[in-house]
Amino acid sequence: MKLKILLLTLCLAGTATFAQKVKYSKEERKEMNRYLFNEGFNTASDKKVSTIILKDNTEHQGYSKSWEKQKGQILSITIEDVDTKKPMKFVAADIAEMYLYATETEKSMKAASFISNMRNYSTKKYSKSTTNEAIRFENQTVSLKNKKESRAFLMQVINPEFNEIISVYYDPFASTTATTGFAGAPAFGGGVIKSYYVKKGDKVMWLHKDDFEDNYDFLFGDNPEFMKKYPKNSVEWNYFSFLVYQYTDMSHA
C-alpha cells in the first residue's frame, strides 16, 4: 500500500511539473522569434581603416591585408600601417580587441541571402546584413567545438549591445537548419543558425542547438524571475538571441 501511495505521489509530482510548461501567445512567439544578433562576417575591407588595440593599450591602425585562421577564427592578422604603409603582423594572443569593416562583396552576398528566405523578413533586420559600422572582435581563449586544445582567437561579438553578462560570438563554420522552397522562388522556414561560441563568467564554450537544454541552467538559471517566465521546457533554440537579450535586461532590472 505504501509503495502504491509513493508511486502515485511521484506520478502526480511529474504531472504537476509537466503542467508548469508556459504557453505563449502568437504575438509573444513572434517577438521571441526575432533574431537580435548582428550578422557574422568572414572578410575584412582593405579600403577602410581597421583598428587594433593591444593588451598593453597601444593602438594601431591600418588596412587589413591578410590573416591566419583556424576553423574560421582569427589567429593572427596583418595590416598595412596607415602612416608608414609598412606591413605589421599581430597575433591574437597579444590583441585585446579589434575593429574591422566587412567587404562590399560579402555584404552583397549577405543581402542576397537575406532576400532569398521569406522567414528573414519577420525575424531579422536587413540593415545588419549591409552594415557600414565597424565590426568588433575580442580576444578569447577557447577550445574549438569543445574538442581542440584551447588557443587565443579574435572572435566577432554578435551581441555587442547586450553582452554585459553573456557574450555571443560568431561561429563561421556553423550550419543552418534546412529551408523549404521552389526553384526560382524565395525559400521559407529553416535558415536557423545551429551553433555559436558563448561566454559567461570565465567559461567560453561552443554551444550547439543539440546541447542547448543541457546548458540552459548554466546560462540563465541564476535569474529565478527569468526561469519562471522562460522555463527550458517552454522555449526553443530558435529563441536564443531573444532569450539572451531578455535575460540581460531582466538581470539589470
Backbone as CSV, one residue per row, in Angstrom:
resi,resn,N_x,N_y,N_z,CA_x,CA_y,CA_z,C_x,C_y,C_z
1,MET,0.832,-1.210,0.000,0.000,0.000,0.000,0.864,1.257,0.000
2,LYS,1.882,1.251,0.874,2.782,2.409,0.951,3.482,2.641,-0.381
3,LEU,3.851,1.530,-1.063,4.529,1.637,-2.361,3.607,2.279,-3.398
4,LYS,2.325,1.860,-3.356,1.351,2.429,-4.295,1.183,3.930,-4.074
5,ILE,1.135,4.316,-2.801,0.989,5.739,-2.463,2.199,6.527,-2.951
6,LEU,3.401,5.932,-2.755,4.632,6.587,-3.185,4.650,6.766,-4.701
7,LEU,4.280,5.700,-5.416,4.256,5.769,-6.886,3.241,6.793,-7.369
8,LEU,2.080,6.842,-6.715,1.046,7.808,-7.084,1.533,9.229,-6.841
9,THR,2.236,9.441,-5.725,2.779,10.763,-5.396,3.786,11.222,-6.442
10,LEU,4.685,10.279,-6.818,5.689,10.605,-7.831,5.038,10.908,-9.164
11,CYS,3.993,10.151,-9.481,3.279,10.369,-10.744,2.623,11.732,-10.776
12,LEU,1.975,12.089,-9.664,1.322,13.394,-9.573,2.331,14.523,-9.627
13,ALA,3.493,14.316,-8.979,4.550,15.335,-8.995,5.053,15.536,-10.408
14,GLY,5.229,14.412,-11.133,5.688,14.512,-12.517,4.676,15.225,-13.384
15,THR,3.400,14.923,-13.157,2.340,15.589,-13.923,2.312,17.073,-13.628
16,ALA,2.488,17.428,-12.348,2.482,18.844,-11.953,3.642,19.571,-12.604
17,THR,4.818,18.907,-12.638,5.992,19.521,-13.252,5.751,19.762,-14.731
18,PHE,5.169,18.727,-15.382,4.865,18.846,-16.808,3.878,19.975,-17.066
19,ALA,2.928,20.132,-16.130,1.888,21.142,-16.308,2.431,22.564,-16.177
20,GLN,3.651,22.694,-15.659,4.223,24.021,-15.475,4.720,24.636,-16.789
21,LYS,4.618,23.896,-17.870,5.051,24.408,-19.161,4.267,25.664,-19.503
22,VAL,4.998,26.710,-19.843,4.373,28.007,-20.126,3.917,28.058,-21.578
23,LYS,2.717,28.550,-21.784,2.202,28.731,-23.136,2.239,30.215,-23.484
24,TYR,2.731,30.512,-24.667,2.852,31.899,-25.110,1.853,32.191,-26.223
25,SER,1.446,33.429,-26.282,0.506,33.839,-27.331,1.220,33.897,-28.681
26,LYS,0.464,33.996,-29.737,1.027,34.105,-31.078,1.916,35.341,-31.184
27,GLU,1.491,36.435,-30.565,2.270,37.677,-30.608,3.578,37.523,-29.831
28,GLU,3.517,36.828,-28.696,4.728,36.602,-27.899,5.721,35.728,-28.655
29,ARG,5.222,34.687,-29.296,6.118,33.800,-30.061,6.736,34.532,-31.244
30,LYS,5.982,35.410,-31.850,6.522,36.205,-32.957,7.671,37.076,-32.464
31,GLU,7.500,37.667,-31.284,8.549,38.503,-30.694,9.766,37.655,-30.323
32,MET,9.530,36.472,-29.782,10.609,35.591,-29.360,11.408,35.054,-30.545
33,ASN,10.774,35.009,-31.697,11.444,34.519,-32.904,12.345,35.565,-33.557
34,ARG,12.298,36.797,-33.072,13.148,37.847,-33.634,14.614,37.499,-33.425
35,TYR,15.421,37.709,-34.469,16.854,37.439,-34.399,17.570,38.745,-34.093
36,LEU,18.130,38.848,-32.890,18.671,40.118,-32.418,20.198,40.211,-32.517
37,PHE,20.843,39.112,-32.904,22.297,39.153,-33.045,22.690,39.881,-34.327
38,ASN,23.903,40.410,-34.351,24.431,41.015,-35.567,24.791,39.931,-36.578
39,GLU,24.890,40.334,-37.832,25.318,39.411,-38.878,26.780,39.047,-38.667
40,GLY,27.128,37.815,-38.968,28.524,37.398,-38.887,29.212,37.581,-40.230
41,PHE,30.451,38.074,-40.210,31.200,38.313,-41.446,32.532,37.577,-41.416
42,ASN,33.004,37.194,-42.603,34.224,36.399,-42.732,35.359,37.115,-43.450
43,THR,35.115,38.329,-43.919,36.135,39.073,-44.651,36.340,40.439,-44.015
44,ALA,37.400,41.125,-44.430,37.674,42.475,-43.928,38.070,43.372,-45.094
45,SER,37.513,44.555,-45.117,37.794,45.508,-46.191,39.224,46.036,-46.097
46,ASP,39.893,46.087,-47.246,41.229,46.706,-47.287,41.135,48.145,-47.773
47,LYS,39.889,48.657,-47.835,39.663,50.043,-48.264,39.380,50.962,-47.077
48,LYS,39.009,50.366,-45.952,38.694,51.137,-44.751,39.709,50.817,-43.655
49,VAL,39.938,51.790,-42.786,40.959,51.657,-41.751,40.479,50.759,-40.612
50,SER,41.233,49.693,-40.358,40.975,48.801,-39.228,41.724,49.322,-37.998
51,THR,41.204,48.996,-36.832,41.833,49.421,-35.580,42.125,48.208,-34.706
52,ILE,43.357,48.113,-34.238,43.781,47.021,-33.365,44.268,47.616,-32.049
53,ILE,43.712,47.137,-30.951,44.108,47.594,-29.621,44.766,46.421,-28.901
54,LEU,46.034,46.589,-28.579,46.777,45.523,-27.926,46.473,45.471,-26.434
55,LYS,46.906,44.399,-25.794,46.654,44.236,-24.360,47.400,45.265,-23.516
56,ASP,48.472,45.866,-24.087,49.186,46.911,-23.350,48.599,48.296,-23.618
57,ASN,47.407,48.312,-24.282,46.639,49.528,-24.574,47.194,50.354,-25.733
58,THR,48.231,49.892,-26.389,48.692,50.604,-27.581,47.725,50.317,-28.730
59,GLU,47.550,51.312,-29.592,46.584,51.215,-30.682,47.287,51.334,-32.029
60,HIS,46.878,50.504,-32.968,47.441,50.515,-34.315,46.309,50.579,-35.329
61,GLN,46.512,51.380,-36.370,45.509,51.497,-37.420,46.135,51.190,-38.773
62,GLY,45.357,50.551,-39.614,45.869,50.226,-40.937,44.832,49.500,-41.765
63,TYR,45.250,49.085,-42.950,44.360,48.418,-43.885,44.599,46.908,-43.828
64,SER,43.544,46.168,-43.604,43.658,44.718,-43.487,44.194,44.108,-44.780
65,LYS,45.199,43.263,-44.647,45.816,42.640,-45.814,45.676,41.115,-45.821
66,SER,45.891,40.490,-44.683,45.782,39.033,-44.633,45.621,38.582,-43.188
67,TRP,45.231,37.333,-43.031,45.136,36.778,-41.701,45.278,35.267,-41.730
68,GLU,45.571,34.713,-40.556,45.661,33.271,-40.368,44.476,32.859,-39.512
69,LYS,43.784,31.793,-39.942,42.596,31.353,-39.227,42.642,29.851,-38.939
70,GLN,41.844,29.463,-37.960,41.597,28.056,-37.680,40.100,27.905,-37.466
71,LYS,39.472,27.048,-38.277,38.022,26.870,-38.232,37.296,28.219,-38.316
72,GLY,37.862,29.130,-39.108,37.236,30.425,-39.309,37.561,31.471,-38.264
73,GLN,38.198,31.073,-37.152,38.537,32.019,-36.092,39.956,32.545,-36.300
74,ILE,40.160,33.833,-36.001,41.404,34.527,-36.346,42.516,34.256,-35.329
75,LEU,43.655,33.760,-35.836,44.843,33.529,-35.020,45.829,34.695,-35.126
76,SER,45.888,35.338,-36.282,46.761,36.496,-36.474,46.231,37.324,-37.631
77,ILE,46.616,38.595,-37.676,46.198,39.491,-38.750,47.362,40.393,-39.140
78,THR,47.465,40.678,-40.418,48.481,41.594,-40.935,47.783,42.796,-41.553
79,ILE,48.227,43.986,-41.126,47.674,45.225,-41.675,48.793,46.068,-42.279
80,GLU,48.414,46.949,-43.184,49.348,47.942,-43.728,49.170,49.207,-42.911
81,ASP,50.194,49.582,-42.163,50.095,50.731,-41.270,49.625,51.962,-42.022
82,VAL,48.641,52.668,-41.451,48.031,53.801,-42.136,49.020,54.940,-42.368
83,ASP,50.060,55.059,-41.557,51.036,56.146,-41.701,52.290,55.711,-42.448
84,THR,52.886,54.600,-41.998,54.157,54.181,-42.585,53.996,53.351,-43.856
85,LYS,52.791,52.800,-44.064,52.500,51.922,-45.210,53.223,50.591,-45.128
86,LYS,53.848,50.309,-43.997,54.570,49.056,-43.829,53.637,47.983,-43.240
87,PRO,53.853,46.715,-43.629,53.024,45.634,-43.070,53.367,45.377,-41.612
88,MET,52.346,45.137,-40.817,52.526,44.834,-39.398,51.657,43.624,-39.068
89,LYS,52.272,42.607,-38.485,51.544,41.394,-38.130,51.325,41.330,-36.620
90,PHE,50.100,40.980,-36.234,49.758,40.867,-34.820,49.110,39.504,-34.579
91,VAL,49.520,38.847,-33.507,48.912,37.565,-33.154,47.777,37.811,-32.171
92,ALA,46.788,36.956,-32.232,45.591,37.132,-31.412,45.908,37.217,-29.920
93,ALA,46.898,36.456,-29.478,47.234,36.421,-28.048,47.663,37.779,-27.514
94,ASP,48.134,38.677,-28.404,48.602,40.000,-27.976,47.530,41.078,-28.103
95,ILE,46.414,40.745,-28.736,45.381,41.738,-29.039,44.249,41.656,-28.025
96,ALA,43.793,42.806,-27.548,42.641,42.862,-26.642,41.346,42.909,-27.441
97,GLU,41.283,43.826,-28.404,40.107,43.947,-29.260,40.495,44.546,-30.599
98,MET,39.592,44.389,-31.565,39.886,44.826,-32.927,38.585,45.235,-33.614
99,TYR,38.709,46.217,-34.508,37.545,46.701,-35.236,37.841,46.696,-36.733
100,LEU,37.062,45.912,-37.489,37.221,45.789,-38.928,35.922,46.189,-39.623
101,TYR,35.986,46.310,-40.939,34.798,46.586,-41.748,34.616,45.463,-42.765
102,ALA,33.388,45.052,-42.966,33.111,43.992,-43.932,33.328,44.502,-45.350
103,THR,33.678,43.603,-46.255,33.842,43.985,-47.659,32.474,44.190,-48.301
104,GLU,32.442,45.022,-49.334,31.192,45.262,-50.045,30.698,43.982,-50.714
105,THR,31.635,43.152,-51.157,31.255,41.891,-51.804,30.514,40.979,-50.844
106,GLU,31.050,40.836,-49.634,30.379,39.952,-48.685,29.047,40.536,-48.233
107,LYS,28.986,41.846,-48.079,27.713,42.460,-47.697,26.652,42.214,-48.760
108,SER,27.048,42.260,-50.018,26.102,41.989,-51.107,25.611,40.547,-51.041
109,MET,26.523,39.636,-50.722,26.152,38.226,-50.599,25.206,38.013,-49.420
110,LYS,25.465,38.691,-48.316,24.597,38.568,-47.145,23.207,39.138,-47.441
111,ALA,23.190,40.246,-48.168,21.917,40.863,-48.528,21.102,39.933,-49.421
112,ALA,21.781,39.297,-50.380,21.101,38.365,-51.281,20.561,37.167,-50.509
113,SER,21.330,36.695,-49.538,20.893,35.580,-48.707,19.670,35.966,-47.887
114,PHE,19.668,37.191,-47.385,18.523,37.693,-46.614,17.258,37.664,-47.467
115,ILE,17.361,38.170,-48.671,16.210,38.284,-49.565,15.700,36.910,-49.993
116,SER,16.592,35.920,-50.039,16.216,34.607,-50.567,15.359,33.776,-49.615
117,ASN,15.211,34.212,-48.367,14.422,33.452,-47.396,13.339,34.336,-46.799
118,MET,12.087,33.995,-47.039,10.965,34.800,-46.568,10.940,34.919,-45.044
119,ARG,11.463,33.918,-44.349,11.449,33.945,-42.889,12.207,35.142,-42.334
120,ASN,13.238,35.566,-43.046,14.063,36.677,-42.564,13.270,37.969,-42.404
121,TYR,12.244,38.145,-43.220,11.501,39.408,-43.180,10.761,39.613,-41.867
122,SER,10.460,38.521,-41.174,9.750,38.647,-39.899,10.655,38.450,-38.689
123,THR,11.922,38.059,-38.920,12.797,37.754,-37.785,14.065,38.607,-37.730
124,LYS,14.561,39.064,-38.874,15.843,39.765,-38.916,15.706,41.193,-39.421
125,LYS,16.794,41.959,-39.264,16.877,43.302,-39.818,17.821,43.289,-41.016
126,TYR,17.318,43.734,-42.136,18.112,43.758,-43.368,19.374,44.591,-43.197
127,SER,19.274,45.665,-42.424,20.406,46.585,-42.248,21.617,45.906,-41.610
128,LYS,21.394,44.822,-40.859,22.520,44.139,-40.227,23.333,43.335,-41.238
129,SER,22.738,43.051,-42.392,23.461,42.356,-43.457,24.288,43.319,-44.295
130,THR,23.955,44.595,-44.233,24.612,45.597,-45.083,25.239,46.712,-44.256
131,THR,25.573,46.410,-43.023,26.062,47.430,-42.098,27.332,48.127,-42.585
132,ASN,27.416,49.416,-42.308,28.633,50.193,-42.581,29.420,50.444,-41.303
133,GLU,28.953,49.873,-40.207,29.608,50.079,-38.922,30.796,49.131,-38.757
134,ALA,31.711,49.518,-37.885,32.865,48.668,-37.597,32.403,47.406,-36.872
135,ILE,33.039,46.302,-37.180,32.706,45.012,-36.586,33.696,44.723,-35.469
136,ARG,33.174,44.429,-34.300,34.019,44.268,-33.115,34.460,42.821,-32.906
137,PHE,35.744,42.650,-32.639,36.310,41.345,-32.305,36.970,41.441,-30.928
138,GLU,36.899,40.356,-30.173,37.520,40.299,-28.859,38.462,39.104,-28.772
139,ASN,39.484,39.260,-27.934,40.385,38.148,-27.662,39.709,37.189,-26.684
140,GLN,39.627,35.923,-27.078,39.108,34.893,-26.182,39.939,33.625,-26.343
141,THR,40.153,32.944,-25.247,40.834,31.653,-25.280,39.775,30.567,-25.218
142,VAL,39.721,29.755,-26.254,38.611,28.811,-26.380,39.059,27.518,-27.057
143,SER,38.358,26.459,-26.737,38.554,25.166,-27.394,37.550,25.075,-28.537
144,LEU,38.026,25.019,-29.763,37.134,24.975,-30.920,36.262,23.722,-30.873
145,LYS,34.964,23.956,-30.947,33.962,22.888,-30.868,34.114,22.041,-29.605
146,ASN,34.722,22.635,-28.579,34.929,21.972,-27.287,35.772,20.704,-27.412
147,LYS,36.574,20.620,-28.469,37.358,19.407,-28.720,38.854,19.684,-28.847
148,LYS,39.195,20.831,-29.414,40.601,21.147,-29.661,41.251,21.746,-28.418
149,GLU,42.581,21.786,-28.434,43.306,22.449,-27.352,42.979,23.935,-27.362
150,SER,42.772,24.513,-26.201,42.396,25.927,-26.114,43.501,26.822,-26.661
151,ARG,43.099,27.810,-27.460,44.043,28.776,-28.021,43.397,30.153,-27.996
152,ALA,44.220,31.180,-28.147,43.707,32.555,-28.193,43.271,32.882,-29.620
153,PHE,42.048,33.376,-29.748,41.498,33.779,-31.043,40.897,35.171,-30.928
154,LEU,40.723,35.809,-32.082,39.940,37.035,-32.167,38.584,36.646,-32.723
155,MET,37.540,36.828,-31.914,36.218,36.333,-32.267,35.232,37.490,-32.370
156,GLN,34.369,37.431,-33.387,33.414,38.513,-33.613,32.275,38.458,-32.600
157,VAL,32.091,39.561,-31.876,30.986,39.688,-30.932,29.722,40.013,-31.722
158,ILE,28.686,39.187,-31.608,27.474,39.443,-32.385,26.320,39.962,-31.524
159,ASN,26.572,40.160,-30.231,25.565,40.822,-29.382,26.179,42.004,-28.625
160,PRO,26.904,42.896,-29.306,27.623,43.976,-28.605,26.714,44.921,-27.830
161,GLU,25.422,44.973,-28.173,24.517,45.891,-27.487,23.963,45.309,-26.194
162,PHE,24.145,43.985,-25.977,23.635,43.371,-24.741,24.518,42.202,-24.314
163,ASN,25.804,42.462,-24.213,26.754,41.404,-23.844,27.379,41.622,-22.458
164,GLU,26.679,42.358,-21.590,27.240,42.635,-20.270,27.442,41.372,-19.431
165,ILE,26.595,40.370,-19.611,26.686,39.148,-18.811,27.051,37.949,-19.689
166,ILE,26.371,37.827,-20.808,26.637,36.738,-21.750,27.100,37.337,-23.075
167,SER,28.290,36.937,-23.516,28.792,37.358,-24.824,28.611,36.207,-25.808
168,VAL,28.114,36.535,-26.985,27.907,35.523,-28.016,28.799,35.864,-29.204
169,TYR,29.525,34.853,-29.698,30.478,35.055,-30.782,30.067,34.242,-32.007
170,TYR,30.343,34.807,-33.154,30.029,34.196,-34.435,30.825,32.922,-34.636
171,ASP,30.157,31.879,-35.111,30.815,30.635,-35.496,30.802,30.558,-37.020
172,PRO,31.913,30.862,-37.686,31.945,30.867,-39.149,31.645,29.505,-39.767
173,PHE,31.819,28.438,-39.008,31.584,27.091,-39.526,30.213,26.538,-39.127
174,ALA,29.365,27.379,-38.571,28.042,26.924,-38.137,27.187,26.534,-39.339
175,SER,26.426,25.479,-39.180,25.464,25.092,-40.214,24.103,25.693,-39.858
176,THR,23.160,25.599,-40.768,21.819,26.129,-40.533,20.777,25.049,-40.802
177,THR,19.605,25.232,-40.231,18.525,24.284,-40.472,18.047,24.411,-41.914
178,ALA,17.509,23.323,-42.439,17.106,23.268,-43.850,15.932,24.196,-44.139
179,THR,15.940,24.776,-45.335,14.849,25.628,-45.790,13.964,24.864,-46.773
180,THR,12.777,25.387,-46.985,11.832,24.789,-47.928,11.454,25.826,-48.967
181,GLY,11.420,25.410,-50.224,11.060,26.370,-51.268,11.017,25.704,-52.628
182,PHE,10.732,26.510,-53.641,10.657,26.025,-55.012,11.713,26.728,-55.843
183,ALA,12.145,26.074,-56.888,13.179,26.638,-57.760,12.762,28.002,-58.290
184,GLY,13.669,28.970,-58.125,13.400,30.310,-58.651,12.581,31.187,-57.733
185,ALA,12.144,30.648,-56.587,11.317,31.430,-55.652,12.003,31.487,-54.299
186,PRO,11.729,32.544,-53.511,12.324,32.630,-52.170,11.914,31.445,-51.303
187,ALA,12.833,30.985,-50.473,12.540,29.884,-49.553,11.799,30.414,-48.335
188,PHE,11.251,29.515,-47.558,10.619,29.929,-46.305,10.918,28.885,-45.246
189,GLY,10.965,29.337,-43.983,11.319,28.435,-42.895,12.804,28.125,-42.903
190,GLY,13.246,27.391,-41.897,14.640,26.990,-41.826,15.577,28.181,-41.705
191,GLY,16.841,27.956,-42.066,17.827,29.024,-42.030,18.260,29.432,-40.641
192,VAL,17.927,28.637,-39.625,18.298,28.962,-38.245,19.728,28.473,-37.975
193,ILE,20.567,29.358,-37.463,21.955,29.018,-37.172,22.010,28.023,-36.020
194,LYS,22.825,26.968,-36.181,22.832,25.875,-35.226,23.882,25.988,-34.119
195,SER,24.818,26.927,-34.209,25.844,26.987,-33.166,26.479,28.364,-33.052
196,TYR,26.957,28.664,-31.859,27.688,29.888,-31.552,28.773,29.536,-30.532
197,TYR,29.673,30.480,-30.318,30.559,30.428,-29.167,29.985,31.394,-28.133
198,VAL,29.949,30.957,-26.886,29.269,31.724,-25.842,30.172,31.837,-24.619
199,LYS,30.197,33.036,-24.036,30.974,33.256,-22.813,30.068,33.773,-21.708
200,LYS,30.182,33.126,-20.545,29.532,33.626,-19.336,30.510,33.431,-18.187
201,GLY,30.803,34.505,-17.475,31.818,34.428,-16.436,33.159,34.127,-17.071
202,ASP,33.855,33.148,-16.559,35.161,32.762,-17.093,35.070,31.618,-18.096
203,LYS,33.870,31.139,-18.343,33.701,29.970,-19.215,33.344,30.395,-20.636
204,VAL,34.119,29.906,-21.599,33.825,30.115,-23.017,33.624,28.746,-23.646
205,MET,32.514,28.558,-24.331,32.227,27.245,-24.901,31.576,27.367,-26.270
206,TRP,31.660,26.285,-26.996,30.925,26.158,-28.253,29.560,25.597,-27.911
207,LEU,28.512,26.317,-28.272,27.150,25.908,-27.930,26.387,25.530,-29.191
208,HIS,26.037,24.252,-29.293,25.258,23.741,-30.416,23.806,23.597,-29.981
209,LYS,22.893,23.700,-30.926,21.473,23.615,-30.596,21.131,22.305,-29.874
210,ASP,21.847,21.231,-30.172,21.572,19.947,-29.527,21.962,19.945,-28.053
211,ASP,22.814,20.880,-27.650,23.268,20.961,-26.257,22.630,22.122,-25.502
212,PHE,21.665,22.774,-26.127,21.055,23.962,-25.542,20.374,23.647,-24.215
213,GLU,19.568,22.607,-24.187,18.835,22.271,-22.956,19.785,21.921,-21.820
214,ASP,20.858,21.200,-22.147,21.815,20.802,-21.110,22.532,21.997,-20.483
215,ASN,22.654,23.086,-21.230,23.375,24.270,-20.741,22.444,25.404,-20.330
216,TYR,21.146,25.165,-20.380,20.163,26.223,-20.104,20.302,26.770,-18.687
217,ASP,20.443,25.872,-17.717,20.563,26.317,-16.317,21.838,27.121,-16.093
218,PHE,22.933,26.704,-16.731,24.185,27.455,-16.599,24.029,28.866,-17.150
219,LEU,23.365,28.986,-18.286,23.229,30.287,-18.933,22.260,31.207,-18.201
220,PHE,21.129,30.678,-17.775,20.047,31.536,-17.280,19.561,31.205,-15.865
221,GLY,20.045,30.108,-15.286,19.471,29.605,-14.039,19.663,30.475,-12.818
222,ASP,20.559,31.472,-12.875,20.772,32.326,-11.712,19.792,33.490,-11.652
223,ASN,18.809,33.492,-12.549,17.775,34.527,-12.525,16.408,33.837,-12.394
224,PRO,15.908,33.653,-11.163,14.647,32.929,-10.938,13.462,33.533,-11.697
225,GLU,13.413,34.856,-11.772,12.306,35.508,-12.473,12.307,35.119,-13.953
226,PHE,13.500,35.121,-14.557,13.621,34.738,-15.969,13.224,33.274,-16.152
227,MET,13.714,32.398,-15.280,13.437,30.969,-15.401,11.943,30.669,-15.254
228,LYS,11.258,31.454,-14.448,9.819,31.271,-14.291,9.082,31.687,-15.553
229,LYS,9.537,32.762,-16.171,8.868,33.271,-17.366,9.253,32.484,-18.613
230,TYR,10.519,32.005,-18.653,11.004,31.272,-19.818,11.664,29.956,-19.393
231,PRO,10.892,29.020,-18.817,11.472,27.730,-18.420,11.931,26.952,-19.656
232,LYS,12.941,26.109,-19.470,13.537,25.453,-20.634,12.608,24.460,-21.316
233,ASN,11.553,24.022,-20.624,10.614,23.123,-21.275,9.578,23.871,-22.124
234,SER,9.711,25.202,-22.186,8.728,26.003,-22.914,9.324,26.787,-24.083
235,VAL,10.648,26.758,-24.207,11.295,27.575,-25.241,12.057,26.695,-26.229
236,GLU,12.505,27.317,-27.310,13.209,26.599,-28.372,14.530,27.289,-28.680
237,TRP,15.409,26.564,-29.334,16.700,27.109,-29.756,16.514,28.339,-30.643
238,ASN,15.446,28.345,-31.447,15.186,29.489,-32.343,15.121,30.805,-31.583
239,TYR,14.803,30.743,-30.291,14.616,31.943,-29.482,15.910,32.419,-28.814
240,PHE,17.026,31.804,-29.122,18.240,32.026,-28.330,18.629,33.501,-28.212
241,SER,18.661,34.229,-29.315,19.074,35.641,-29.234,18.109,36.444,-28.373
242,PHE,16.819,36.165,-28.520,15.810,36.843,-27.711,16.010,36.520,-26.230
243,LEU,16.289,35.263,-25.924,16.460,34.847,-24.533,17.675,35.511,-23.891
244,VAL,18.781,35.599,-24.635,19.970,36.276,-24.109,19.653,37.746,-23.833
245,TYR,18.932,38.370,-24.770,18.552,39.777,-24.599,17.664,39.958,-23.370
246,GLN,16.626,39.108,-23.232,15.688,39.229,-22.117,16.383,38.939,-20.786
247,TYR,17.234,37.925,-20.771,17.957,37.587,-19.549,18.821,38.774,-19.103
248,THR,19.504,39.392,-20.041,20.353,40.543,-19.715,19.515,41.690,-19.184
249,ASP,18.401,41.958,-19.843,17.525,43.059,-19.440,16.929,42.791,-18.050
250,MET,16.458,41.573,-17.826,15.831,41.237,-16.541,16.847,41.158,-15.414
251,SER,18.092,40.857,-15.724,19.144,40.803,-14.699,19.556,42.186,-14.234
252,HIS,19.294,43.199,-15.069,19.638,44.579,-14.719,18.453,45.322,-14.105
253,ALA,17.286,44.696,-14.137,16.069,45.367,-13.672,16.099,45.585,-12.162
